[in-house]
Amino acid sequence: MITSHKPTYQKSPFREYFNILSDADKGSRDSKEFGSILILTLVEEIGEMARAYLAEHGRKKTNLAAQRDETYEQELGDILVSILRFARVKNINLHDRIMYSLEKIKGRQIAPKT
């Protein structure tokens, strides 16, 4: 009997997104360099969001090229998808990571760093 191995993200609140990305990344996920490509994509998307935000709200309001590009809200979506793709490829449970980070924030409120 052959049993299929289900990745841990199947039990994640992010599973719907991961399933869509699984189809989108078919074939490239196995590349040794895919994780590196996703990290570079994330950095690029963060830069694009910063540029769009500064074009609308910051010191770069005269940057007409940035204003014609996607909004910072749209770029934030691209960042989230980049993070989801990386987590899926590296089999990282994002729910656990988010809860860990939220606990750190709560801990800082209780006992701030001095």
PyMOL commands that place a pseudoatom at each C-alpha (Angstrom):
pseudoatom trace, name=CA, resn=MET, resi=1, chain=A, elem=C, hetatm=0, pos=[0.000, 0.000, 0.000]
pseudoatom trace, name=CA, resn=ILE, resi=2, chain=A, elem=C, hetatm=0, pos=[1.348, 3.404, -0.966]
pseudoatom trace, name=CA, resn=THR, resi=3, chain=A, elem=C, hetatm=0, pos=[0.673, 6.222, 1.451]
pseudoatom trace, name=CA, resn=SER, resi=4, chain=A, elem=C, hetatm=0, pos=[1.118, 9.790, 0.402]
pseudoatom trace, name=CA, resn=HIS, resi=5, chain=A, elem=C, hetatm=0, pos=[3.031, 12.133, 2.645]
pseudoatom trace, name=CA, resn=LYS, resi=6, chain=A, elem=C, hetatm=0, pos=[0.970, 15.247, 3.376]
pseudoatom trace, name=CA, resn=PRO, resi=7, chain=A, elem=C, hetatm=0, pos=[3.042, 18.332, 4.217]
pseudoatom trace, name=CA, resn=THR, resi=8, chain=A, elem=C, hetatm=0, pos=[2.322, 19.935, 7.588]
pseudoatom trace, name=CA, resn=TYR, resi=9, chain=A, elem=C, hetatm=0, pos=[0.839, 22.987, 5.882]
pseudoatom trace, name=CA, resn=GLN, resi=10, chain=A, elem=C, hetatm=0, pos=[-2.218, 20.865, 5.080]
pseudoatom trace, name=CA, resn=LYS, resi=11, chain=A, elem=C, hetatm=0, pos=[-3.276, 21.472, 8.715]
pseudoatom trace, name=CA, resn=SER, resi=12, chain=A, elem=C, hetatm=0, pos=[-2.433, 25.167, 8.634]
pseudoatom trace, name=CA, resn=PRO, resi=13, chain=A, elem=C, hetatm=0, pos=[-4.883, 28.079, 8.458]
pseudoatom trace, name=CA, resn=PHE, resi=14, chain=A, elem=C, hetatm=0, pos=[-2.874, 29.014, 5.331]
pseudoatom trace, name=CA, resn=ARG, resi=15, chain=A, elem=C, hetatm=0, pos=[-3.578, 25.734, 3.515]
pseudoatom trace, name=CA, resn=GLU, resi=16, chain=A, elem=C, hetatm=0, pos=[-5.863, 27.278, 0.874]
pseudoatom trace, name=CA, resn=TYR, resi=17, chain=A, elem=C, hetatm=0, pos=[-3.108, 29.709, -0.143]
pseudoatom trace, name=CA, resn=PHE, resi=18, chain=A, elem=C, hetatm=0, pos=[-0.466, 26.971, -0.023]
pseudoatom trace, name=CA, resn=ASN, resi=19, chain=A, elem=C, hetatm=0, pos=[-2.551, 24.715, -2.257]
pseudoatom trace, name=CA, resn=ILE, resi=20, chain=A, elem=C, hetatm=0, pos=[-2.847, 27.470, -4.871]
pseudoatom trace, name=CA, resn=LEU, resi=21, chain=A, elem=C, hetatm=0, pos=[0.887, 28.160, -4.654]
pseudoatom trace, name=CA, resn=SER, resi=22, chain=A, elem=C, hetatm=0, pos=[1.677, 24.470, -4.886]
pseudoatom trace, name=CA, resn=ASP, resi=23, chain=A, elem=C, hetatm=0, pos=[0.175, 24.451, -8.365]
pseudoatom trace, name=CA, resn=ALA, resi=24, chain=A, elem=C, hetatm=0, pos=[1.834, 27.755, -9.318]
pseudoatom trace, name=CA, resn=ASP, resi=25, chain=A, elem=C, hetatm=0, pos=[5.295, 26.594, -8.221]
pseudoatom trace, name=CA, resn=LYS, resi=26, chain=A, elem=C, hetatm=0, pos=[5.104, 23.090, -9.676]
pseudoatom trace, name=CA, resn=GLY, resi=27, chain=A, elem=C, hetatm=0, pos=[8.511, 22.018, -10.946]
pseudoatom trace, name=CA, resn=SER, resi=28, chain=A, elem=C, hetatm=0, pos=[10.473, 25.001, -9.652]
pseudoatom trace, name=CA, resn=ARG, resi=29, chain=A, elem=C, hetatm=0, pos=[10.065, 24.097, -5.969]
pseudoatom trace, name=CA, resn=ASP, resi=30, chain=A, elem=C, hetatm=0, pos=[12.620, 21.316, -6.309]
pseudoatom trace, name=CA, resn=SER, resi=31, chain=A, elem=C, hetatm=0, pos=[15.308, 23.664, -7.580]
pseudoatom trace, name=CA, resn=LYS, resi=32, chain=A, elem=C, hetatm=0, pos=[18.132, 24.219, -5.088]
pseudoatom trace, name=CA, resn=GLU, resi=33, chain=A, elem=C, hetatm=0, pos=[18.032, 27.925, -5.862]
pseudoatom trace, name=CA, resn=PHE, resi=34, chain=A, elem=C, hetatm=0, pos=[14.268, 28.412, -5.483]
pseudoatom trace, name=CA, resn=GLY, resi=35, chain=A, elem=C, hetatm=0, pos=[14.527, 29.471, -1.814]
pseudoatom trace, name=CA, resn=SER, resi=36, chain=A, elem=C, hetatm=0, pos=[17.152, 32.065, -2.729]
pseudoatom trace, name=CA, resn=ILE, resi=37, chain=A, elem=C, hetatm=0, pos=[14.986, 33.340, -5.557]
pseudoatom trace, name=CA, resn=LEU, resi=38, chain=A, elem=C, hetatm=0, pos=[12.043, 33.700, -3.162]
pseudoatom trace, name=CA, resn=ILE, resi=39, chain=A, elem=C, hetatm=0, pos=[14.172, 35.640, -0.651]
pseudoatom trace, name=CA, resn=LEU, resi=40, chain=A, elem=C, hetatm=0, pos=[15.281, 38.042, -3.400]
pseudoatom trace, name=CA, resn=THR, resi=41, chain=A, elem=C, hetatm=0, pos=[11.672, 38.384, -4.552]
pseudoatom trace, name=CA, resn=LEU, resi=42, chain=A, elem=C, hetatm=0, pos=[10.631, 39.275, -0.998]
pseudoatom trace, name=CA, resn=VAL, resi=43, chain=A, elem=C, hetatm=0, pos=[13.316, 41.958, -0.745]
pseudoatom trace, name=CA, resn=GLU, resi=44, chain=A, elem=C, hetatm=0, pos=[12.235, 43.362, -4.125]
pseudoatom trace, name=CA, resn=GLU, resi=45, chain=A, elem=C, hetatm=0, pos=[8.583, 43.483, -3.070]
pseudoatom trace, name=CA, resn=ILE, resi=46, chain=A, elem=C, hetatm=0, pos=[9.449, 45.249, 0.194]
pseudoatom trace, name=CA, resn=GLY, resi=47, chain=A, elem=C, hetatm=0, pos=[11.356, 47.863, -1.799]
pseudoatom trace, name=CA, resn=GLU, resi=48, chain=A, elem=C, hetatm=0, pos=[8.396, 48.328, -4.139]
pseudoatom trace, name=CA, resn=MET, resi=49, chain=A, elem=C, hetatm=0, pos=[6.008, 48.762, -1.216]
pseudoatom trace, name=CA, resn=ALA, resi=50, chain=A, elem=C, hetatm=0, pos=[8.319, 51.308, 0.417]
pseudoatom trace, name=CA, resn=ARG, resi=51, chain=A, elem=C, hetatm=0, pos=[8.600, 53.235, -2.845]
pseudoatom trace, name=CA, resn=ALA, resi=52, chain=A, elem=C, hetatm=0, pos=[4.823, 53.233, -3.343]
pseudoatom trace, name=CA, resn=TYR, resi=53, chain=A, elem=C, hetatm=0, pos=[4.189, 54.281, 0.259]
pseudoatom trace, name=CA, resn=LEU, resi=54, chain=A, elem=C, hetatm=0, pos=[6.720, 57.107, 0.118]
pseudoatom trace, name=CA, resn=ALA, resi=55, chain=A, elem=C, hetatm=0, pos=[5.281, 58.273, -3.212]
pseudoatom trace, name=CA, resn=GLU, resi=56, chain=A, elem=C, hetatm=0, pos=[1.885, 58.654, -1.557]
pseudoatom trace, name=CA, resn=HIS, resi=57, chain=A, elem=C, hetatm=0, pos=[2.690, 59.601, 2.032]
pseudoatom trace, name=CA, resn=GLY, resi=58, chain=A, elem=C, hetatm=0, pos=[6.362, 60.307, 2.419]
pseudoatom trace, name=CA, resn=ARG, resi=59, chain=A, elem=C, hetatm=0, pos=[9.101, 62.537, 1.194]
pseudoatom trace, name=CA, resn=LYS, resi=60, chain=A, elem=C, hetatm=0, pos=[8.898, 61.267, -2.387]
pseudoatom trace, name=CA, resn=LYS, resi=61, chain=A, elem=C, hetatm=0, pos=[5.515, 62.671, -3.393]
pseudoatom trace, name=CA, resn=THR, resi=62, chain=A, elem=C, hetatm=0, pos=[7.047, 63.942, -6.630]
pseudoatom trace, name=CA, resn=ASN, resi=63, chain=A, elem=C, hetatm=0, pos=[8.016, 60.405, -7.742]
pseudoatom trace, name=CA, resn=LEU, resi=64, chain=A, elem=C, hetatm=0, pos=[5.497, 60.113, -10.576]
pseudoatom trace, name=CA, resn=ALA, resi=65, chain=A, elem=C, hetatm=0, pos=[6.807, 56.722, -11.737]
pseudoatom trace, name=CA, resn=ALA, resi=66, chain=A, elem=C, hetatm=0, pos=[6.106, 55.225, -8.314]
pseudoatom trace, name=CA, resn=GLN, resi=67, chain=A, elem=C, hetatm=0, pos=[2.652, 56.768, -8.268]
pseudoatom trace, name=CA, resn=ARG, resi=68, chain=A, elem=C, hetatm=0, pos=[1.805, 55.059, -11.585]
pseudoatom trace, name=CA, resn=ASP, resi=69, chain=A, elem=C, hetatm=0, pos=[2.889, 51.660, -10.220]
pseudoatom trace, name=CA, resn=GLU, resi=70, chain=A, elem=C, hetatm=0, pos=[0.877, 49.522, -7.839]
pseudoatom trace, name=CA, resn=THR, resi=71, chain=A, elem=C, hetatm=0, pos=[-0.285, 50.991, -4.536]
pseudoatom trace, name=CA, resn=TYR, resi=72, chain=A, elem=C, hetatm=0, pos=[1.478, 50.088, -1.319]
pseudoatom trace, name=CA, resn=GLU, resi=73, chain=A, elem=C, hetatm=0, pos=[-1.615, 48.072, -0.343]
pseudoatom trace, name=CA, resn=GLN, resi=74, chain=A, elem=C, hetatm=0, pos=[-1.226, 45.980, -3.510]
pseudoatom trace, name=CA, resn=GLU, resi=75, chain=A, elem=C, hetatm=0, pos=[2.505, 45.624, -2.863]
pseudoatom trace, name=CA, resn=LEU, resi=76, chain=A, elem=C, hetatm=0, pos=[1.734, 44.401, 0.665]
pseudoatom trace, name=CA, resn=GLY, resi=77, chain=A, elem=C, hetatm=0, pos=[-0.252, 41.570, -0.916]
pseudoatom trace, name=CA, resn=ASP, resi=78, chain=A, elem=C, hetatm=0, pos=[2.785, 40.697, -3.038]
pseudoatom trace, name=CA, resn=ILE, resi=79, chain=A, elem=C, hetatm=0, pos=[4.947, 40.623, 0.114]
pseudoatom trace, name=CA, resn=LEU, resi=80, chain=A, elem=C, hetatm=0, pos=[2.533, 38.302, 1.873]
pseudoatom trace, name=CA, resn=VAL, resi=81, chain=A, elem=C, hetatm=0, pos=[2.445, 35.942, -1.106]
pseudoatom trace, name=CA, resn=SER, resi=82, chain=A, elem=C, hetatm=0, pos=[6.266, 35.934, -1.194]
pseudoatom trace, name=CA, resn=ILE, resi=83, chain=A, elem=C, hetatm=0, pos=[6.328, 34.996, 2.495]
pseudoatom trace, name=CA, resn=LEU, resi=84, chain=A, elem=C, hetatm=0, pos=[3.723, 32.282, 1.951]
pseudoatom trace, name=CA, resn=ARG, resi=85, chain=A, elem=C, hetatm=0, pos=[5.699, 30.830, -0.947]
pseudoatom trace, name=CA, resn=PHE, resi=86, chain=A, elem=C, hetatm=0, pos=[8.900, 30.730, 1.070]
pseudoatom trace, name=CA, resn=ALA, resi=87, chain=A, elem=C, hetatm=0, pos=[7.159, 29.145, 4.066]
pseudoatom trace, name=CA, resn=ARG, resi=88, chain=A, elem=C, hetatm=0, pos=[5.581, 26.512, 1.840]
pseudoatom trace, name=CA, resn=VAL, resi=89, chain=A, elem=C, hetatm=0, pos=[8.830, 25.620, 0.130]
pseudoatom trace, name=CA, resn=LYS, resi=90, chain=A, elem=C, hetatm=0, pos=[10.720, 25.420, 3.431]
pseudoatom trace, name=CA, resn=ASN, resi=91, chain=A, elem=C, hetatm=0, pos=[7.798, 23.648, 5.168]
pseudoatom trace, name=CA, resn=ILE, resi=92, chain=A, elem=C, hetatm=0, pos=[7.528, 26.339, 7.845]
pseudoatom trace, name=CA, resn=ASN, resi=93, chain=A, elem=C, hetatm=0, pos=[4.364, 26.415, 9.936]
pseudoatom trace, name=CA, resn=LEU, resi=94, chain=A, elem=C, hetatm=0, pos=[3.456, 30.093, 9.678]
pseudoatom trace, name=CA, resn=HIS, resi=95, chain=A, elem=C, hetatm=0, pos=[0.757, 29.858, 12.300]
pseudoatom trace, name=CA, resn=ASP, resi=96, chain=A, elem=C, hetatm=0, pos=[3.339, 28.663, 14.840]
pseudoatom trace, name=CA, resn=ARG, resi=97, chain=A, elem=C, hetatm=0, pos=[5.810, 31.381, 13.788]
pseudoatom trace, name=CA, resn=ILE, resi=98, chain=A, elem=C, hetatm=0, pos=[3.159, 34.110, 14.021]
pseudoatom trace, name=CA, resn=MET, resi=99, chain=A, elem=C, hetatm=0, pos=[2.002, 32.907, 17.435]
pseudoatom trace, name=CA, resn=TYR, resi=100, chain=A, elem=C, hetatm=0, pos=[5.640, 32.836, 18.620]
pseudoatom trace, name=CA, resn=SER, resi=101, chain=A, elem=C, hetatm=0, pos=[6.130, 36.441, 17.484]
pseudoatom trace, name=CA, resn=LEU, resi=102, chain=A, elem=C, hetatm=0, pos=[2.857, 37.564, 19.057]
pseudoatom trace, name=CA, resn=GLU, resi=103, chain=A, elem=C, hetatm=0, pos=[3.916, 35.978, 22.361]
pseudoatom trace, name=CA, resn=LYS, resi=104, chain=A, elem=C, hetatm=0, pos=[7.191, 37.933, 22.175]
pseudoatom trace, name=CA, resn=ILE, resi=105, chain=A, elem=C, hetatm=0, pos=[5.225, 41.167, 21.708]
pseudoatom trace, name=CA, resn=LYS, resi=106, chain=A, elem=C, hetatm=0, pos=[2.967, 40.329, 24.653]
pseudoatom trace, name=CA, resn=GLY, resi=107, chain=A, elem=C, hetatm=0, pos=[6.017, 39.502, 26.773]
pseudoatom trace, name=CA, resn=ARG, resi=108, chain=A, elem=C, hetatm=0, pos=[7.565, 42.885, 25.993]
pseudoatom trace, name=CA, resn=GLN, resi=109, chain=A, elem=C, hetatm=0, pos=[4.410, 44.627, 27.169]
pseudoatom trace, name=CA, resn=ILE, resi=110, chain=A, elem=C, hetatm=0, pos=[4.549, 42.759, 30.463]
pseudoatom trace, name=CA, resn=ALA, resi=111, chain=A, elem=C, hetatm=0, pos=[8.292, 43.111, 30.975]
pseudoatom trace, name=CA, resn=PRO, resi=112, chain=A, elem=C, hetatm=0, pos=[9.742, 45.821, 28.684]
pseudoatom trace, name=CA, resn=LYS, resi=113, chain=A, elem=C, hetatm=0, pos=[13.437, 45.690, 27.887]
pseudoatom trace, name=CA, resn=THR, resi=114, chain=A, elem=C, hetatm=0, pos=[15.458, 48.076, 30.008]
for i in range(1, 114): cmd.bond("trace and resi %d" % i, "trace and resi %d" % (i + 1))
show_as sticks, trace
zoom trace
